[in-house]
């Protein structure tokens, strides 16, 4: 079962409780989430632990993310539709995320990658004209196509595609 591992800042914002019991590991690993501000508007970013695939949501309100697990599923589904995943691949990914838990962050390496992606996101939003002019899809796609050292200078989109292809072969 995948876990949305939230930063302390995000945990303070949501109404969900943290489950202290470790679940069985998911083939997709855990997701790390963080809340931050751009142009005085709240944004949430999620990053997948093994692939560093990013899901970015800008200009969110507490009413939207109060139920973080449902919010995450909605954001993930939206980002899969706007990237180059087929409907079959998207269904495979979403199928593994039917049950989600909320937890605290535990992997410092993934937290470092998450912090790097927050900085990258702020820069990309500014580059594309600020939150008023840029599109979430453009920022998310750019982030997922940017190579990262933590995954061998591959990118999140490439790594997620490989993981999905491997899981689809097994099923």
trRosetta pair geometry for C-beta under 8 A, 3 or more apart (Angstrom, degrees):
i j d omega theta_ij theta_ji phi_ij phi_ji
1 23 4.0 -72 59 162 108 148
1 24 5.9 85 6 54 79 77
1 26 5.9 -81 99 -62 6 104
1 99 5.2 -53 -134 100 112 108
1 100 7.2 172 175 -109 92 27
1 101 6.1 68 131 -9 120 109
2 26 4.1 -32 -64 4 71 162
2 28 5.7 -25 -82 76 126 108
2 29 7.1 47 -121 98 94 30
2 30 5.9 151 -161 -112 75 47
2 31 6.3 44 170 -5 120 94
2 96 6.8 80 -26 138 120 91
2 97 5.6 -29 35 -111 140 76
2 99 8.0 146 39 90 73 61
2 100 5.7 -30 83 -116 90 79
2 101 7.6 -179 100 29 45 76
3 19 7.8 -128 -123 58 110 111
3 23 6.3 165 -57 28 105 120
3 26 7.9 -177 -3 1 65 119
3 30 4.5 -23 62 -124 85 110
3 31 7.4 -162 93 36 45 67
3 100 7.1 134 -114 -168 27 71
3 101 4.8 -34 -112 73 79 95
3 102 7.2 117 -164 -131 79 8
3 103 4.4 1 179 12 129 126
4 30 7.4 172 -89 -172 18 86
4 31 5.0 -22 -113 75 65 104
4 32 7.8 143 -168 -104 55 16
4 33 5.4 14 179 -9 101 125
4 46 7.2 -55 -138 -127 101 118
4 68 6.2 -159 97 135 156 119
4 69 6.7 -161 1 -95 138 68
4 72 5.7 -128 -92 -68 143 163
4 100 5.8 37 -18 174 101 121
4 101 7.2 -169 22 88 71 42
4 102 5.5 -28 66 -109 96 60
4 103 7.1 150 73 28 45 72
5 30 5.2 49 -16 155 113 133
5 31 6.8 175 22 86 75 45
5 32 4.9 -32 73 -103 99 67
5 33 7.1 160 76 17 45 74
5 49 7.9 58 21 -64 131 117
5 103 5.0 -33 -102 83 69 93
5 104 6.4 10 -155 119 82 20
5 105 4.7 104 155 -95 111 52
5 106 6.4 -101 -139 9 144 80
5 107 7.6 84 99 20 169 92
5 110 7.9 70 73 102 140 140
6 10 4.1 -125 -167 89 106 117
6 11 4.6 138 107 -58 125 80
6 14 7.1 -96 -130 18 167 134
6 18 7.9 -124 42 -94 112 103
6 32 7.8 156 -86 -160 24 54
6 33 5.0 -26 -105 67 71 101
6 34 7.6 150 -156 -78 59 44
6 68 7.3 -27 -75 -173 135 166
6 102 6.2 -3 -7 -164 121 94
6 103 7.3 155 15 76 76 38
6 104 6.9 -57 60 -111 69 39
6 105 7.0 -112 80 -41 25 83
7 10 4.9 91 53 10 77 100
7 11 7.0 -140 94 -6 38 89
7 32 7.6 63 -44 179 81 92
7 33 7.0 -125 3 96 80 57
7 34 4.6 44 -1 -107 133 83
7 35 7.4 -143 57 21 114 69
7 105 6.0 17 -91 -27 52 132
7 111 7.7 115 -93 -130 98 103
7 114 7.8 -174 -56 126 117 148
8 11 5.6 -54 -145 37 32 114
8 12 6.4 35 155 -23 64 104
8 104 7.8 27 -75 -138 67 98
9 12 5.9 -54 -153 30 28 112
9 13 6.9 24 150 -18 60 109
9 34 6.8 47 65 -154 115 75
9 35 5.6 -138 122 56 104 92
9 36 7.8 57 114 -73 151 63
10 13 5.6 -60 -154 34 37 113
10 14 6.5 18 159 -12 72 110
10 33 5.3 171 176 114 174 98
10 34 5.8 -132 -37 -127 124 30
10 35 4.6 138 -91 -6 81 100
10 44 7.2 91 -116 -128 120 103
10 68 7.7 91 165 -116 109 143
11 14 6.4 -65 -141 39 29 99
11 18 6.8 0 -136 -59 125 117
11 102 7.7 133 -112 167 87 119
11 104 7.0 -5 -65 -99 149 77
13 35 5.6 12 7 15 158 164
13 62 6.7 -136 -179 -116 96 97
13 65 7.3 18 127 101 118 122
14 65 6.6 -84 -96 135 98 93
14 66 6.6 144 -143 -151 70 35
14 68 4.8 -13 -129 -42 150 122
14 102 7.4 -147 101 -135 147 152
15 66 5.4 13 13 -170 116 84
15 67 7.7 -35 57 -75 104 50
16 67 7.1 95 -59 -138 109 45
16 68 5.4 -92 2 23 138 109
16 69 7.0 113 -94 -18 156 95
16 102 4.6 123 121 -13 130 159
17 102 7.0 145 88 67 32 126
18 102 5.5 -100 -105 111 53 94
18 103 5.7 93 -156 -122 92 37
18 104 5.9 25 -145 -36 145 84
19 23 7.6 42 108 -43 137 101
19 101 4.6 -64 32 -168 138 121
19 102 6.5 119 2 60 86 62
19 103 6.2 -58 56 -78 77 84
23 26 7.8 22 107 -36 119 88
23 101 5.8 161 -29 8 136 146
25 29 7.4 -11 -171 -107 97 47
26 29 6.2 -109 77 -12 90 11
26 30 7.3 124 39 -66 112 51
26 96 6.0 115 -170 171 116 110
27 96 6.4 -92 52 -137 95 145
27 163 7.6 157 145 -179 93 104
27 167 5.7 124 129 -101 147 122
28 48 6.7 -74 169 -150 91 122
28 50 7.4 -152 -179 32 38 117
28 93 7.0 99 -100 -144 145 74
28 96 5.1 126 -11 119 127 144
28 97 7.1 -45 55 -61 156 92
28 163 6.9 104 -114 149 66 138
29 48 6.2 103 75 178 112 84
29 49 4.0 -127 149 62 131 109
29 50 4.2 159 -20 -12 151 101
29 51 7.6 173 37 -1 133 79
30 48 7.9 162 94 -153 36 54
30 49 4.8 52 60 -20 73 135
30 103 7.5 -63 -144 54 137 127
30 107 7.7 157 61 2 127 127
30 110 7.9 70 81 158 102 175
31 46 5.0 4 175 -175 119 109
31 47 6.9 152 -159 73 69 33
31 48 5.6 -38 -102 -97 76 55
31 49 7.0 -122 -82 -21 26 82
31 72 6.9 133 94 -160 156 137
32 46 6.9 154 77 -155 43 56
32 47 5.1 -19 58 59 96 87
32 49 6.6 102 -22 -72 99 80
32 105 6.1 53 -132 -111 107 101
32 107 7.5 -108 -69 56 131 104
32 110 5.3 157 -27 142 147 117
32 111 6.7 -152 -160 -84 155 58
32 114 5.0 -93 110 -73 133 142
33 44 6.2 0 -168 -175 102 104
33 45 7.1 167 -145 86 55 45
33 46 4.8 -20 -93 -98 83 79
33 68 7.3 157 90 -170 171 126
33 72 7.2 -88 -79 -94 139 117
34 44 7.1 166 84 -150 40 61
34 45 5.6 -12 58 58 89 89
34 114 5.7 126 -12 164 133 124
34 115 8.0 106 -50 -79 173 56
34 118 6.2 -58 95 -75 141 128
35 42 6.0 -13 -170 -164 106 103
35 43 7.2 155 -155 80 57 44
35 44 5.1 -27 -98 -96 72 80
35 65 7.9 159 -92 104 123 165
36 42 7.7 143 81 -150 26 57
36 43 5.7 -28 71 65 73 93
36 44 8.0 142 22 -93 64 34
36 45 7.3 -8 21 5 109 107
36 118 5.6 93 -3 -153 161 122
36 122 7.8 -74 124 -64 137 110
37 40 6.0 7 -180 -119 124 21
37 41 6.4 141 -153 64 77 30
37 42 6.0 -46 -96 -93 73 45
37 43 6.8 141 -114 14 21 87
38 41 6.1 -32 70 60 66 85
38 43 5.4 25 9 -14 104 136
38 58 6.8 -45 51 -138 127 105
38 121 7.6 -110 -60 128 140 98
38 122 5.8 -169 -102 -116 110 78
38 125 5.4 17 -173 93 154 164
38 131 5.7 139 109 -55 111 118
39 125 7.9 -129 -11 141 110 133
39 130 5.9 80 -63 -164 145 102
39 131 4.9 -132 38 10 140 121
39 132 7.8 -120 148 -23 172 85
41 58 6.9 54 114 175 123 80
41 59 4.7 -17 165 -104 137 66
41 131 5.8 174 46 149 140 178
42 59 7.2 93 63 -138 60 17
42 60 5.2 -78 100 64 102 77
42 61 7.2 127 50 -91 126 29
42 62 7.9 65 40 -54 167 66
43 56 6.9 -4 180 -171 111 88
43 57 6.5 169 -159 90 64 55
43 58 4.8 -14 -111 -114 104 59
43 59 7.0 15 -82 -21 76 37
43 60 6.7 117 -113 11 29 98
43 121 7.2 -178 135 141 149 139
44 56 7.7 166 89 -153 50 44
44 57 4.9 0 57 58 90 105
44 60 5.7 -17 0 22 105 152
44 65 6.2 128 -35 -96 156 154
44 71 7.7 36 72 140 161 129
44 75 7.6 -101 90 -82 114 165
45 54 6.4 -24 -168 -161 101 101
45 55 7.2 155 -158 82 51 52
45 56 5.1 -9 -109 -106 84 74
45 57 7.6 -168 -77 26 41 66
45 114 7.0 153 105 -160 115 86
45 117 6.1 -179 160 118 148 115
45 118 6.1 -164 32 -88 151 75
45 121 6.1 -131 -80 -41 142 161
46 54 7.1 145 80 -157 54 49
46 55 4.4 -4 57 57 104 102
46 56 7.9 -153 28 -68 65 37
46 72 6.2 100 -76 -134 158 99
46 75 6.7 126 12 102 130 138
46 76 7.4 -54 77 -71 149 90
47 52 5.8 -9 -176 -148 108 54
47 53 7.1 158 -154 75 56 40
47 54 5.3 -17 -101 -99 79 71
47 55 7.8 -164 -72 24 37 68
47 110 6.8 174 101 -175 116 93
47 113 6.3 -169 149 113 156 105
47 114 4.9 -157 26 -96 140 83
47 117 5.8 147 -77 27 136 161
47 156 7.8 -99 -148 -114 86 141
48 51 4.7 8 95 51 125 94
48 52 6.4 -105 68 -43 74 9
48 53 4.4 18 21 45 123 89
48 54 7.9 -122 7 -61 79 32
48 156 7.2 128 43 -154 104 108
48 160 6.7 97 48 -90 156 107
49 52 7.9 -10 -180 -65 11 54
49 107 6.2 86 -136 41 117 159
49 110 5.0 -39 -125 -103 78 147
50 159 7.3 -160 126 159 76 124
50 163 6.8 117 100 -92 124 144
51 151 7.0 50 -160 -114 34 151
51 156 5.6 91 140 -150 88 68
51 159 3.7 170 -146 114 84 114
51 160 4.5 98 166 -67 159 70
51 163 5.7 -91 -70 -10 127 141
52 110 7.9 -159 -92 -131 81 79
52 113 5.4 -93 -120 169 116 146
52 117 7.8 -178 -173 -58 96 133
52 148 5.5 -83 123 46 164 154
52 150 6.3 121 -62 83 146 118
52 151 5.3 -131 14 -28 129 135
52 155 8.0 -112 89 -176 109 39
52 156 4.6 -112 101 -92 73 97
52 159 6.6 61 40 51 80 150
53 144 6.0 27 -143 -123 68 108
53 156 3.9 147 -93 174 46 108
53 157 6.7 104 -116 -75 94 39
53 159 6.7 -145 -49 76 91 99
53 160 4.1 47 -68 -55 142 132
54 117 5.6 -175 -102 -160 135 144
54 140 6.2 -159 103 -146 97 72
54 143 4.5 -52 58 121 151 130
54 144 5.5 -144 39 -68 91 81
54 156 5.7 96 -5 81 78 176
55 72 7.6 101 90 -154 149 70
55 75 4.9 110 159 136 126 109
55 76 5.5 -60 -95 -89 159 58
55 79 4.6 -134 -121 -9 90 160
55 140 6.7 15 -133 -134 36 125
56 79 7.7 112 30 -94 59 130
56 121 5.9 170 -121 -125 140 131
56 136 5.9 -165 98 -161 95 91
56 139 5.6 -78 80 107 154 113
56 140 4.8 -157 31 -82 103 89
56 143 6.6 108 -28 15 131 153
57 60 5.2 47 130 -54 112 125
57 65 7.9 150 94 -72 148 119
57 71 7.7 -89 7 169 174 103
57 75 4.9 -77 -56 -116 123 129
57 136 6.7 15 -120 -140 36 143
58 125 7.3 143 -108 -109 142 132
58 131 5.7 -170 169 -135 134 106
58 136 5.3 -159 14 -89 107 102
58 139 7.6 76 -38 42 130 152
59 131 6.0 131 -54 -179 108 132
60 64 4.9 -120 -164 71 92 138
60 65 5.6 52 156 -25 136 117
60 71 7.9 73 -154 -162 141 133
61 64 5.0 102 58 0 71 101
61 65 7.7 174 86 11 39 85
62 65 6.5 -76 -143 54 34 84
62 66 5.9 62 157 -66 71 87
63 66 6.0 -19 -141 -18 26 117
64 71 6.0 98 146 -117 74 120
65 68 5.7 32 179 -99 82 67
65 71 4.4 60 -117 -114 62 174
66 71 7.8 132 40 -39 41 129
67 70 4.4 20 115 28 115 114
67 71 6.2 149 86 -20 64 91
68 71 5.4 -58 -142 41 33 115
68 72 6.0 38 158 -24 69 104
68 102 6.2 81 70 -93 133 122
69 72 5.8 -51 -149 33 29 113
69 73 6.6 30 153 -18 62 103
69 100 4.3 169 -138 75 110 123
69 101 7.9 12 -92 -74 127 10
69 102 7.0 -105 -56 -53 97 93
70 73 5.7 -51 -149 35 35 112
70 74 6.4 35 153 -18 65 106
71 74 5.8 -58 -151 37 30 112
71 75 6.3 27 153 -16 66 107
72 75 5.8 -57 -146 39 31 108
72 76 6.0 31 157 -20 67 108
72 97 7.8 -125 119 178 109 133
72 100 6.7 -174 71 -179 138 174
73 76 5.8 -54 -143 38 28 112
73 77 6.2 30 157 -20 63 108
73 94 7.1 81 -154 -141 92 95
73 97 6.3 170 -104 126 89 120
73 100 7.4 -151 -54 -12 100 141
74 77 5.9 -54 -146 36 26 111
74 78 6.4 27 155 -19 62 109
75 78 5.7 -58 -150 38 30 113
75 79 6.3 24 156 -15 66 108
76 79 5.9 -60 -145 39 28 106
76 80 6.2 28 157 -20 65 107
76 93 7.2 -145 163 132 119 119
76 94 6.9 153 114 -94 119 82
76 97 6.7 -9 88 84 166 171
77 80 5.9 -55 -146 35 28 110
77 81 6.5 28 155 -19 62 107
77 90 7.1 82 -138 -178 63 116
77 94 6.2 45 -89 -94 90 130
78 81 5.9 -60 -154 34 29 111
78 82 6.6 11 157 -7 65 111
79 82 6.0 -63 -143 44 33 102
79 83 6.1 22 160 -12 69 110
79 137 7.8 175 -121 -114 62 69
79 140 5.5 -126 -131 174 108 154
80 83 6.2 -60 -139 41 28 100
80 85 4.7 -47 -169 53 84 144
80 89 7.5 -161 -168 107 115 91
80 90 4.1 130 144 -120 134 103
80 93 6.2 -175 -102 64 146 144
80 94 7.4 -115 20 -46 164 101
81 85 7.6 -64 -73 63 23 100
81 90 6.7 50 -67 -113 62 156
82 137 4.3 -111 172 -129 149 116
82 140 7.0 78 90 76 127 133
82 141 7.2 -105 130 -57 101 107
83 140 7.3 -102 -62 123 106 111
83 141 6.2 168 -102 -100 84 85
83 144 6.5 -27 -113 78 139 161
83 157 6.3 -154 -169 -122 135 114
84 157 7.2 64 36 -172 104 126
84 161 7.8 -7 87 -85 102 126
85 89 4.3 -130 -167 92 93 123
85 90 4.8 117 124 -59 125 85
85 93 7.3 -32 -161 0 156 137
85 161 7.6 -154 -94 -96 82 82
85 164 7.4 92 -130 1 111 177
86 89 4.7 96 51 8 76 102
86 90 6.9 -141 93 -4 39 88
87 90 5.7 -55 -145 39 31 112
87 91 6.2 34 154 -21 65 106
88 91 5.8 -54 -147 35 29 111
88 92 6.5 34 151 -23 62 104
88 168 7.5 68 141 -123 108 139
89 92 5.6 -51 -152 31 33 115
89 93 6.6 30 153 -16 65 104
89 161 7.6 -13 -154 -126 149 66
89 164 5.0 54 -153 160 98 149
89 168 7.3 -63 -104 -55 69 141
90 93 5.8 -55 -150 37 33 110
90 94 6.1 25 156 -12 67 111
91 94 5.8 -58 -139 44 30 107
91 95 6.0 41 156 -32 64 107
92 95 5.8 -53 -149 28 25 117
92 96 7.1 20 156 -14 58 103
92 164 5.7 115 92 -154 134 97
92 167 6.3 143 170 101 126 118
92 168 5.6 -54 -110 -78 160 96
92 171 7.7 175 -130 42 109 146
93 96 6.3 -63 -162 33 31 106
93 97 6.8 8 150 -4 65 115
93 160 7.8 22 -101 -179 135 110
93 164 6.1 -43 -62 -102 96 116
94 97 5.6 -72 -150 47 38 105
94 98 7.6 74 151 -63 65 69
95 98 6.4 -10 -165 -36 38 105
96 167 7.6 -38 -54 -178 141 159
97 100 6.0 15 -171 -65 78 106
103 106 7.5 -25 136 -21 121 109
105 110 7.6 -154 -156 85 102 107
105 111 5.6 76 177 -78 142 116
107 110 4.1 51 98 17 118 111
107 111 6.5 169 94 -15 61 85
108 111 5.3 -53 -147 37 36 116
108 112 6.4 43 152 -24 66 100
109 112 5.7 -49 -154 30 32 113
109 113 6.7 29 149 -14 63 103
109 150 6.4 145 171 -139 103 126
110 113 5.5 -52 -150 38 38 111
110 114 6.2 43 149 -23 67 104
111 114 5.4 -49 -144 35 33 116
111 115 6.4 35 154 -19 64 103
112 115 5.8 -52 -149 35 30 111
112 116 6.5 33 151 -19 63 104
112 150 7.5 154 89 -75 107 139
113 116 5.6 -52 -150 35 34 114
113 117 6.4 33 152 -19 65 106
113 148 6.4 55 -135 -174 110 148
113 150 5.1 -72 -80 18 123 162
114 117 5.7 -57 -149 37 31 110
114 118 6.6 37 150 -24 64 100
115 118 5.6 -46 -149 28 35 114
115 119 6.8 33 153 -14 63 102
116 119 5.9 -57 -156 37 34 110
116 120 6.2 34 148 -18 67 108
116 148 7.5 126 101 -129 145 114
117 120 5.3 -50 -141 40 37 115
117 121 6.1 44 155 -27 66 102
117 143 6.1 67 -149 -158 100 125
118 121 5.6 -50 -148 32 29 114
118 122 6.6 30 154 -18 62 103
119 122 5.9 -53 -151 34 32 110
119 123 6.5 29 153 -15 64 107
120 123 5.8 -60 -151 40 31 110
120 124 6.1 28 155 -18 68 109
120 143 6.0 123 117 -114 127 93
120 146 6.7 -164 -162 70 149 167
121 124 5.8 -57 -143 39 29 108
121 125 6.2 31 158 -20 65 106
121 139 6.2 65 -141 175 77 124
121 143 6.5 2 -81 -81 80 135
122 125 5.9 -52 -146 34 28 111
122 126 6.5 27 154 -15 61 108
123 126 5.8 -60 -153 39 30 111
123 127 6.1 32 151 -22 67 109
124 127 5.4 -52 -142 37 33 115
124 128 6.1 19 161 -7 67 109
124 134 7.5 129 136 -158 78 159
124 139 4.9 131 118 -131 129 88
124 142 5.5 163 -139 91 143 143
124 143 6.9 -109 -6 -58 164 88
125 128 6.2 -63 -143 46 26 100
125 130 6.4 40 153 -136 87 24
125 131 6.0 5 -171 -67 123 65
125 134 5.4 -151 -141 42 59 154
125 139 6.0 11 -72 -101 73 141
126 130 6.5 28 -115 -76 44 58
128 133 6.6 -166 136 102 75 94
128 134 3.4 81 109 -102 122 117
128 135 7.6 -101 160 24 145 58
128 138 6.0 138 -125 107 156 135
128 139 6.7 -119 15 -70 151 89
129 132 7.1 -90 131 73 96 77
129 133 3.1 -53 115 81 129 137
129 134 5.4 161 55 -47 84 80
130 133 5.6 71 59 24 76 95
130 134 6.7 176 75 -2 27 99
131 134 6.6 -61 -116 44 24 95
134 138 6.0 -122 -173 66 88 125
134 139 6.0 68 151 -46 129 109
135 138 4.4 91 66 1 92 104
135 139 7.2 -168 91 -3 50 84
136 139 5.8 -62 -152 41 34 108
136 140 5.9 31 155 -19 71 111
137 140 5.7 -55 -141 40 28 110
137 141 6.0 28 160 -18 65 109
138 141 6.0 -55 -144 38 25 109
138 142 6.3 26 156 -18 61 109
139 142 5.8 -58 -148 38 28 111
139 143 6.3 28 155 -19 64 107
140 143 5.8 -56 -148 36 29 111
140 144 6.2 19 158 -11 65 111
141 144 5.9 -62 -144 43 28 106
141 145 6.2 15 160 -10 65 113
141 157 7.9 31 -148 -66 59 140
142 145 6.1 -67 -144 43 27 102
142 146 6.4 37 155 -37 64 105
143 146 5.8 -52 -151 17 31 116
143 156 7.1 1 128 27 78 139
144 155 6.2 94 159 156 49 108
144 156 4.3 -93 -139 73 71 110
144 157 4.1 86 151 -46 108 96
144 160 7.8 -38 -156 12 119 130
145 155 5.2 24 -151 173 26 162
145 156 8.0 -73 -44 45 25 82
145 157 5.8 -5 -77 12 62 133
146 155 6.0 134 65 -124 27 112
146 156 8.0 19 54 6 68 97
147 153 4.6 16 178 -169 128 62
147 154 6.3 170 -133 99 84 6
147 155 5.2 -78 -85 -67 48 83
148 151 5.3 56 77 27 99 94
148 153 7.2 -161 73 -106 27 30
148 154 7.4 -31 47 68 72 53
148 155 6.9 108 3 -114 82 49
148 156 7.3 47 4 -45 125 82
149 152 7.7 44 -170 -74 36 11
149 153 6.2 11 -101 -66 45 70
151 154 4.8 -80 122 55 103 96
151 155 7.6 147 82 -82 131 8
151 156 7.5 125 27 -78 162 54
151 159 5.5 -56 -178 -66 147 149
154 158 5.0 -122 179 83 103 130
154 159 5.5 112 117 -54 130 98
155 158 4.9 90 59 11 77 106
155 159 7.0 -153 92 -5 36 92
156 159 5.8 -60 -143 41 30 108
156 160 6.1 27 160 -18 67 108
157 160 6.0 -56 -145 37 27 107
157 161 6.3 30 155 -20 63 107
158 161 5.8 -55 -149 34 28 113
158 162 6.5 27 153 -18 63 106
159 162 5.7 -54 -149 35 32 112
159 163 6.4 32 153 -19 65 106
160 163 5.6 -54 -147 37 33 112
160 164 6.3 33 155 -18 66 106
161 164 5.9 -57 -147 37 28 109
161 165 6.3 29 155 -20 64 108
162 165 5.8 -55 -146 36 29 111
162 166 6.3 30 155 -19 64 107
163 166 5.8 -56 -149 36 29 112
163 167 6.4 24 155 -14 64 109
164 167 5.8 -59 -146 41 31 108
164 168 6.1 31 156 -20 67 108
165 168 5.8 -55 -143 37 28 110
165 169 6.6 34 154 -24 61 103
166 169 5.9 -52 -155 28 30 113
166 170 7.0 27 151 -17 61 105
167 170 5.7 -54 -153 33 37 112
167 171 6.6 18 156 -6 68 109
168 171 6.1 -64 -143 45 33 100
